[in-house]
Amino acid sequence: MPEKRILCVGMCVLDIIHVCAEYPKEDTDRRCQNGYWQRGGNASNNSTVLRKLGAPCEFLGMISTSPAFGFLYEDCRRRDIHIENCPTTDMDPPFSSIILVKSKGTRTIVHSNPGFPILRYEDFKKIQLSEYSWIHFEGRNVKETRGMIDWIREHNDGTNDAIKISVELEKLNRDLFELACRSDVVFVSKDMAEHMGWNTAKEAVFGAKEIILESALKWLHTNIVCPWGSVSTDCLSSSGEYVSVPACQVNEVVDSLGAGDTFLAACIYALHHLKKPLEEAVRYANQAAAFKIQRRGYDELEGFQYQECE
């Protein structure tokens, strides 16, 4: 019997990347040091990382039938990321223009998305839930995603092999906590935390927990994780155990694009496939993100090896 997959639900976009010595001044014409494009989007990147770490996975989101999507489709196929259940549109895919400043390790992203259709609940209902062991959602359209999560919960009520649910809260929308209240693992981004008025990762995990507990639809088994850049990743387990895990130091920042997506996917992989407890899963994910930052793209993650703490 085939191994059940991890399903990542969200966006797949084209990333157009310029590597620059310094951030360009306005109204100038400068040549970059390097330039390339790659498949992007949070859930799409999560799928790539999971495959590189060794997990069977699938991406689910709206994809384009336009020639511009040909590269993205072939990249998924080459990496053995399943996309056969994705609904399609003839609109051109969204894309992001990204400036990487190598000397400072920064990345500046400008998104272009002129009304690209989102995945709907009706699209999601066409998949066979029995094929999946974990389903991860980018926090986006609350109404549609809430329906998807509730359908999974209904499925779980009738089986002993429950699907784990995780959600990423990155978009600056407080209503996304409606999804957190229904999930097993919640990833709160630093941007979302600051949007909510939380100034540290510790404030974020406890603040998120308070919101979840205030909900009439709270899921009592929610674990909360908040990565805080180069400082730490704080987590609060469903049993109330709080831990702050220091970020890993890196010798050289080569490519910071997708570091957060790498952390998130590696944390899911450690929790689910390696069966690690929450604190150790966060340590695993911190190391994976630091490994990725020192290398371009995601391909070298196949060689990542976790260093156990003594």
Buried (B, 14 or more C-beta within 10 A) or exposed (E): EEEBBBBBBBBBBBBBBBBBEEEBEEEEEEEEEEEEBBBBBBBBBBBBBBBBBEBBBBBBBBBBEEEEBEBBBEBBEEBEBBBEBBBEBEBBBBBBBBBBBBEEBEBEEEEBEEEBEBBBBEBBEEBEBEBBBBBBBBBBBBEBBBBBBEBBBEBBEEEEEBBBBBBBBBBEBEEBBBBBBBBBBBBBBBEBBBBBEBEBBBBBBBBBBEBBEEEEEBBEEBBBBBBBEBEBBBBBBBEEEBBBBEBBEBEEBBBBBBBBBBBBBBBBBBBBBBEBEBBBBBBBBBBBBBBBBBBBBBEEBEEBEBEEEE
